[in-house]
Amino acid sequence: MFELEPSITLRYYAENLSLSGLLAGSLSKRLIDVSNIDRRGSTAWGRKNERSTAGVYGSVGGGLWAERSEKIDDTKIYLGPALVVGIGTHTALGSLTKMRTKFQFVYLMATPPLHEEARTMFMVTVGFGVISRI
């Protein structure tokens, strides 16, 4: 499964304003199937009739981070590559409702002069979605 995740952060501190964003794309693979196992022993039958699935997914990806900071003299937008590794859960409740949680380790590569060294962060995302079919 391919996932595209945008993230925007706005920080205000000591009369400085910083705006940053991260656009990451990742490939996810189901590691463990934790769907309800029906009495017949067939998870495919349960998925078809109950329309409820759950799984633990691992993901690896990359992306691009951007930051505009007022701390330096110029107000350029700095861009840099990012690497993302994560683990999370995906749950389908019915055919149109999805819930997911994800824990990600993000490695933001350095881009002088704004950041001389690479940075890391740990991100937790929780999502709920309703898919509309027309």
Buried (B, 14 or more C-beta within 10 A) or exposed (E): EEBEBEBEEEEEEEEEEBBBBBBBBBEBEBEEEEBEEBEEEEBEEBBEEBEBBBBEBBBEBEBEBBBBBEEEEEEEEBEBEBBBBBBBBBBBBEEEBBBBEBEBEBBBEEBEEBBEEEEEEEBEEEEEEEEEEE
